[in-house]
Amino acid sequence: LEPDVVVRRQEALAAARLRMQEELNAQAERYKAKQKQLEEEKRRQKIAMWESMQEGKSYKGNLKLNQQEAQSGASTSAVPKSKPNKKPLRGGGYNPLSGEGGGTCSWRPGRRGPSAGG
């Protein structure tokens, strides 16, 4: 092998590793910023809950409202799909406790006592 080719290959490998490391560092910074923002939001909610509790209001109700607002804001693009009319799996007269209408399958308990052998 030629030494020039080996040197160029090693330099390219080092440059690729450096690029990947920089990308990983950028991802870590974004993740830290997002976690810090979530922590700040939780802290604000706790402060609001404490203040409402000091005023004698129901703080659990406020917490539920805040969660609903956050969920509605996050899931505005997701529209719930309406399901078509589904027919029941069994007829209306089916009752598993009565033993009727179940078809050919019926369960019977085994014989009592020790197994035969001896």
C-alpha positions, 0 to 999 in steps of 0.5 A: 500500500502507498503511504499517501493513500494510508495518510489520506484515509486516516485524515478522512477518518479523523475528520469524519469522527470530528464531524460526528462528535460535533453533531453529538455535542450539538444534540446534547446541547439541544437536549439540555436546553429542552430539559431545562425548559421542561424543568422551568415549566414544572417549577412554574406549575408548582408555584401557581399551585402553591399560590392557589392553595394559599388563596384557598382555591382548589389547586388540583383543579388548576393542575388538571386545567393546565395539563389539558391546555398543554395536551390540547396545544400539543395535539391540535394536529391530531384529529380523532378519527370517528369509527364506523358503526360496529356490529356486536361480536355476539347476538344480544341473547348471549349470556355466558352464565346461562349456558345457552347460546354458546354453541357446541362448546361446553365445559364440565368439571372433572371428577373429584378425588384422586386420579385413578391408579394404584 
